[in-house]
Amino acid sequence: MRFPYGNAALCMLILALLSGLFLAMRPVSKKTARLTFWTFADTHADAYRKALPAFEEAQRKKGRDVTVDIQLVTGEAVNRRLQAAFLTDLDVPDLVEVEISWAGSFFRGPLKDVGFLDLTDRIHESGLWERMVQARFAPYTSRGRIFGLPHDVHPVMLAYNREIFEKEGVDVRKIETWDDFVEVGRKLTIPNKRYMIEFPDTEASRLEMCLFQRNGGYFDPEGNCIFDNEIAVQTMLWYVPLVAGDRKIGSNLGSGQILTKAVEDGYFLCLVAPDWRTKSFEKDIPSMAGKMALMPLPAATPGGRRTSTWGGTMIGITRHCPEPDLAWELALHLYLNKEDLAGRFRETNILPADRESWKEPAYSEPRPYWSNQPLGKLYAQLAPDVPFQYTSPFIGTAKAKLGEALTQCVQYYRANGERGFEAYARQQLKKSADEVRRLIRRNPY
C-alpha cells in the first residue's frame, strides 16, 4: 500500500515521529545551579567566575545557598538560542549578556511579551540612573522602558603613531576638528604607502561612529528610522571622499596580521580606538609599545563633541527567572563592585558605565604602551559626553542597509567623483532607509 501523499511526505512524517520519540526519551535536563547566566565574551566569563565566590559567600551569610552557572555562548548563538528559548519556554537562562547590535531584536512585540524583565523602576529606585552614564541606557530601552544594565561606555579616541607625528612636526593639540585632521592628513598621506587613518570603504562601523558623534543614528527615541536624514546625508558626503578618490586619506586592510604589519610599517598613522580596542592593539601589535599615544576624536564642528561610541553590552534578567530579586543582586555585584571593576579595567581597558568606579587608582595609572598616558583618566573624561544611540527590533537590518548604502556611494564616487554625488548619496540612503521602514510597517513592534 502506497502512502497517499508521496515518498517525500512519508519521509518527513517518519523523521518527525523519530525526532519526537528521541526528545521524549531525552527530556531537557534540569538546572542544577540556582541561577544560570549566559555571556558571549570569554574575558567577561573569566572575570565573573573570579567574582562569584564573594557573591556566594555574601548569600550564605544571608542564609541562602546560591550557586551560579556561568555559560559561555558565542555572540550569534546567544541571539539564536535565546530567541528560540523564549519561543519554546525551554532552556531559558536567568540572566544574559547581549551585544549592543543584537539587543534591540529582543524588544519585539507588546511590552508585556518582551522576554526580558523591565528594569526601569529598579534602576531609578536604586539610584543607578544617576550613578551610571545615562546615554548607555538608550540602546537597551524600548518605548520608554529599560530592559538592560549597561556593562560599559566605550568612548572613542584616536590612537596615533607618536613617533611619526613628532618626526613630521604634528602637534595633536592643534587638531581640534575633523577639518584640522583632514588638513594634516592631506600632507602626511602618501598614496599606496601611507594613510592618515584606518577608515573602511565596505563596512559602516566607522561611518556609524561618525554619525553618532554628529547626533545622528539609525533610529530616534520613538523608533522611527532616520539614517537618511540631513545629518546622515552630510556625514556620508563627508566620509566617502576620505576613503575613495584621488585625495583620500583613509584606507582599510582588514584585521589580524595584516593590520599589525600595516601599523608597524607606518602604513596607518591613526586608528579609531574605543576603549576595548586599545587592549587589542596592545596584544596584537606589541612592537609599538611606547610609540603610540591617544588623542580625543576631532570634533565635527568647533567646540563640538570630542568622542563617540563603538560597541557595547547589556545584562538583562529574563522574565522566566523564578528569582528576579536574587538575579538583580547578582547583576549589581558583577557590574558595580569597584574593586572588581578596577581589576577588569587593568585586564581589558574597558571603562565601566558606573561613574563611581572611575575614582579608583587603576584609572589614573600611566600606561607604558601608550607613551605613559593615564588611559582610564583620558577615557573617563570623555565618557559623560558619549552620544545617545537608540535602537529598534530592526537594528540589525538597519546596520546592514547603511553598509550597503556606503558601498554603493563609494563605487559611485570612484567612477564619477563629485559630479552628481550628493543626489546619488541622498537617493541611496533613502532607498536603504525606506526598506527598513517597510519592514517596520509590516510589524509595528
C-alpha positions in Angstrom: 0.0 0.0 0.0 1.4 3.3 -1.0 1.5 6.4 1.2 -1.2 8.7 -0.5 0.9 12.0 -0.3 4.1 10.6 -1.8 7.5 9.4 -0.6 8.8 12.9 0.4 5.9 13.5 2.7 6.3 9.9 4.1 10.0 10.6 4.9 9.1 13.8 6.6 6.5 12.1 8.7 8.9 9.3 9.7 11.6 11.9 10.7 9.1 13.8 12.7 8.0 10.7 14.6 11.6 9.6 15.3 12.7 13.1 16.4 9.6 13.3 18.7 10.4 9.9 20.2 14.0 10.9 20.7 13.0 14.1 22.5 10.5 12.2 24.6 13.2 9.8 25.7 15.7 12.6 26.4 13.9 15.3 28.3 15.6 18.7 28.8 18.0 18.3 31.7 17.1 20.2 34.9 19.2 23.1 36.1 21.5 22.2 38.9 22.5 25.8 39.7 20.2 28.3 41.3 21.0 30.9 38.7 22.1 30.4 35.1 23.9 33.2 33.3 24.9 33.4 29.7 27.7 35.6 28.4 29.2 35.8 24.9 32.7 37.1 25.9 35.4 34.8 27.3 37.0 37.7 29.1 33.7 38.5 30.8 33.2 34.9 31.8 36.6 34.7 33.3 36.1 37.9 35.3 32.7 36.9 36.5 33.9 33.5 37.7 36.5 35.3 39.8 33.8 37.5 41.3 31.4 34.6 42.1 32.9 33.4 45.4 32.4 36.7 47.1 28.8 36.8 45.9 28.1 33.3 47.0 29.7 33.9 50.4 27.6 37.0 50.9 24.5 35.0 50.1 25.5 32.3 52.6 25.7 35.0 55.3 22.0 35.7 54.5 21.2 32.1 54.9 20.9 31.3 51.2 22.7 28.5 49.4 23.3 30.1 46.0 25.3 28.6 43.1 25.6 30.3 39.7 26.3 28.5 36.4 28.1 30.9 34.0 27.9 29.6 30.5 30.0 31.0 27.6 27.8 31.2 24.5 29.1 32.8 21.3 27.5 36.1 20.2 25.3 35.0 17.3 24.5 31.8 19.2 23.2 33.9 22.1 20.8 35.6 19.7 19.6 32.4 18.0 19.4 30.2 21.2 17.8 32.9 23.3 15.1 33.7 20.7 14.4 30.0 20.4 14.3 29.6 24.2 11.9 32.5 24.6 9.6 31.0 22.0 9.6 27.4 23.3 10.0 28.2 27.0 12.9 25.7 27.2 16.5 26.2 28.4 15.9 29.9 29.3 18.7 31.3 31.4 18.1 33.6 34.3 20.5 36.4 33.2 22.0 37.1 29.8 24.6 39.5 28.4 23.7 40.7 24.9 25.8 42.6 22.5 24.5 46.1 21.6 23.9 45.2 17.9 21.6 42.3 18.9 19.8 43.8 21.9 17.0 45.6 20.0 15.9 42.4 18.3 14.7 41.1 21.7 12.3 44.0 22.2 9.7 43.0 19.6 6.0 42.8 20.4 3.9 44.4 23.1 5.9 45.3 26.2 4.3 42.6 28.2 5.7 40.0 25.8 9.3 41.1 25.8 11.4 38.3 27.0 13.5 40.5 29.4 12.3 41.8 32.7 11.5 45.6 32.7 14.2 47.1 35.0 13.1 50.7 34.7 11.7 51.1 38.2 14.6 49.1 39.8 17.1 51.4 38.0 15.5 54.6 39.3 14.7 53.4 42.8 18.3 52.2 43.3 19.9 55.4 42.1 21.6 53.7 39.1 20.0 56.3 36.7 22.2 59.0 38.3 25.1 56.7 39.0 25.7 55.3 35.5 26.3 57.1 32.2 22.7 57.8 31.1 23.4 57.6 27.4 24.3 53.9 27.8 20.7 53.0 28.8 19.4 54.2 25.5 20.4 51.1 23.4 18.6 48.9 25.8 15.4 50.9 26.0 12.2 50.4 24.1 9.1 52.6 24.3 10.5 54.3 27.4 11.2 51.1 29.3 14.7 49.9 30.1 15.5 46.2 29.8 19.2 46.0 30.5 22.0 47.4 32.6 25.0 48.8 30.6 28.2 47.0 31.0 30.4 49.7 29.5 30.6 53.1 27.9 33.1 52.5 25.1 34.1 56.2 24.4 36.2 56.6 21.3 39.6 58.3 20.9 42.2 58.2 18.1 45.3 56.1 18.6 48.2 57.6 16.6 51.8 56.9 15.8 53.5 59.4 18.1 57.0 58.8 16.7 55.9 59.7 13.1 53.8 62.6 14.2 56.7 64.1 16.2 59.1 63.5 13.3 56.7 65.3 10.9 56.2 68.1 13.3 52.5 67.4 14.0 51.1 68.9 17.3 48.0 66.9 18.1 46.8 69.6 20.5 46.2 71.8 17.4 43.9 69.1 15.9 40.6 70.2 17.3 38.2 69.4 14.4 37.9 66.9 11.6 38.8 69.8 9.2 42.1 70.2 11.1 42.6 66.4 10.9 41.9 66.2 7.2 44.3 69.1 6.5 47.1 67.3 8.3 46.1 64.0 6.6 46.4 65.5 3.1 50.0 66.5 3.9 51.0 63.1 5.5 49.2 60.7 3.3 51.3 59.0 0.6 49.0 57.1 -1.8 49.5 53.3 -1.5 52.3 53.8 1.0 50.9 55.7 4.0 47.4 56.8 5.1 46.3 59.1 7.8 43.6 56.8 9.2 42.2 53.4 9.0 38.7 54.0 7.6 37.0 51.2 5.7 35.0 51.7 2.5 33.0 48.5 2.5 31.5 48.3 6.1 29.9 51.0 8.1 31.4 50.7 11.7 33.4 53.9 11.4 30.8 55.8 9.4 28.3 54.8 12.2 30.7 56.2 14.8 30.9 59.5 12.9 27.1 59.5 12.6 26.6 59.1 16.3 29.2 61.8 17.0 27.0 64.2 15.0 23.9 63.3 16.9 22.7 61.1 14.1 21.9 57.4 14.2 19.7 54.7 12.9 16.5 55.4 14.9 15.1 58.2 17.0 13.8 57.7 20.6 10.4 56.7 19.2 11.9 54.0 17.0 11.5 55.9 13.7 14.2 55.1 11.1 16.3 58.2 10.5 19.5 57.2 8.8 18.6 59.1 5.7 18.0 62.4 7.4 20.1 65.5 6.7 22.7 64.6 9.4 23.2 61.2 7.7 23.4 62.7 4.2 26.0 65.2 5.3 28.0 62.6 7.1 28.0 60.3 4.1 29.1 63.2 1.8 32.0 64.0 4.2 33.1 60.4 4.8 33.2 58.9 1.3 35.8 61.3 -0.2 38.0 60.3 2.7 38.1 56.7 1.6 37.6 57.0 -2.2 39.0 59.1 -5.0 42.4 60.7 -5.6 42.5 62.7 -2.4 41.5 60.0 0.1 43.4 59.9 3.4 41.8 56.7 4.7 42.2 53.0 3.8 41.5 49.6 5.2 43.4 46.3 5.1 41.2 44.2 7.4 42.4 42.9 10.8 44.9 40.3 12.2 48.5 40.1 11.0 47.8 42.4 8.0 46.8 45.2 10.3 49.7 44.5 12.7 52.2 44.8 9.8 50.5 48.0 8.5 50.8 49.7 11.8 54.4 48.6 12.3 55.3 49.8 8.9 53.6 53.2 9.3 51.0 52.5 6.7 48.3 53.7 9.1 49.1 56.7 11.2 45.8 56.7 13.2 43.4 54.1 14.3 39.9 54.5 15.7 40.2 53.5 19.3 37.2 52.8 21.5 38.5 51.7 24.9 38.2 47.9 24.2 40.2 48.2 21.0 43.2 49.6 22.8 43.7 46.3 24.6 43.6 44.5 21.2 46.3 46.8 19.9 48.4 46.1 23.0 48.1 42.3 22.4 48.3 42.3 18.6 50.9 45.0 18.0 53.3 44.7 21.0 56.2 46.1 19.0 54.5 49.5 19.0 54.8 49.8 22.8 55.9 53.3 23.8 55.4 54.6 20.2 51.7 55.0 20.3 49.6 57.7 22.0 45.9 58.7 22.3 44.1 61.9 21.4 40.4 62.9 21.6 38.3 62.4 18.5 38.3 65.6 16.4 35.1 67.4 16.7 32.7 67.7 13.8 32.4 71.5 14.4 34.5 73.9 16.6 33.6 73.3 20.2 31.7 70.1 19.4 31.8 66.6 20.9 35.3 65.1 21.0 34.2 61.5 21.2 31.7 58.9 20.0 31.0 55.3 20.9 31.5 51.9 19.3 30.2 48.7 20.7 28.5 47.7 23.9 27.0 45.1 26.1 23.9 44.8 28.4 23.0 42.4 31.1 19.3 41.5 31.4 17.1 39.3 33.6 14.7 37.1 31.7 11.0 37.0 32.6 11.4 33.3 33.1 13.7 33.8 36.0 11.9 32.5 39.2 14.1 34.7 41.5 14.4 38.1 39.8 15.4 39.8 43.1 18.3 37.4 43.5 19.3 37.8 39.8 19.2 41.6 40.3 21.6 41.2 43.2 24.0 39.2 41.1 23.8 41.8 38.3 24.7 44.6 40.7 27.5 42.6 42.2 29.1 42.0 38.7 28.6 45.5 37.4 29.1 47.7 40.5 31.9 46.2 42.6 34.5 48.9 42.3 37.5 46.7 43.2 36.5 44.0 40.7 35.8 46.7 38.0 39.3 48.2 38.6 40.9 44.8 38.1 38.9 44.2 34.9 39.9 47.6 33.6 43.6 46.7 34.0 43.0 43.4 32.1 40.6 44.7 29.4 40.9 48.6 29.2 37.1 48.7 29.2 35.6 51.6 31.0 32.6 50.6 33.1 29.3 52.5 33.0 29.5 53.1 36.7 30.8 56.6 37.3 31.8 56.0 40.9 34.3 53.3 40.0 36.4 55.7 37.9 37.8 57.2 41.2 39.8 54.0 41.7 43.6 54.3 41.2 43.6 51.9 38.3 42.1 54.5 36.0 44.9 57.1 36.7 47.8 54.7 36.2 50.2 55.6 33.4 50.4 53.0 30.6 53.8 52.4 29.1 52.3 51.2 25.8 50.5 54.5 25.4 53.6 56.7 26.0 52.7 56.6 29.7 49.4 58.3 29.3 46.8 57.6 32.0 44.5 55.6 29.8 41.5 55.3 32.1 41.5 59.0 33.0 41.5 60.0 29.4 38.5 57.8 28.5 36.7 58.8 31.7 37.0 62.5 30.9 35.2 61.8 27.6 32.7 59.3 28.8 30.0 61.7 30.1 29.8 63.1 26.5 29.2 59.9 24.6 26.2 60.2 22.3 22.9 58.5 22.8 22.1 55.8 20.3 18.6 54.5 20.0 17.6 51.0 19.0 14.8 49.0 17.4 13.9 45.4 16.7 15.2 46.2 13.2 18.6 47.5 14.3 20.4 44.6 12.6 18.7 45.2 9.3 19.4 49.0 9.6 23.1 48.4 10.1 23.3 46.2 7.1 21.4 48.7 4.9 23.7 51.5 5.9 26.6 49.4 4.9 25.0 48.7 1.5 24.5 52.4 1.0 28.1 53.1 1.9 29.3 50.6 -0.6 27.2 52.0 -3.4 28.2 55.5 -2.7 31.9 54.6 -2.7 31.5 52.8 -6.0 29.7 55.9 -7.5 32.3 58.3 -6.2 35.2 56.3 -7.6 33.6 56.4 -11.0 32.1 59.9 -11.0 33.8 62.0 -8.3 31.7 64.9 -7.1 29.6 65.0 -10.2 26.0 64.1 -9.1 27.3 62.6 -5.9 25.1 64.4 -3.4 21.9 63.5 -5.3 23.1 59.9 -5.5 24.0 59.7 -1.8 20.6 61.0 -0.9 18.9 58.5 -3.2 20.9 55.5 -1.8 20.3 56.5 1.8 16.6 57.0 1.3 16.4 53.7 -0.6 18.0 51.8 2.2 16.1 53.5 5.0 12.8 53.0 3.1 13.4 49.3 3.0 13.8 49.3 6.8 10.6 51.4 7.1 8.7 48.9 5.0 9.7 46.2 7.4 8.6 48.3 10.3 5.2 49.0 8.8 4.6 45.2 8.4 5.4 44.7 12.0 5.0 47.9 14.0 6.7 46.3 17.1 
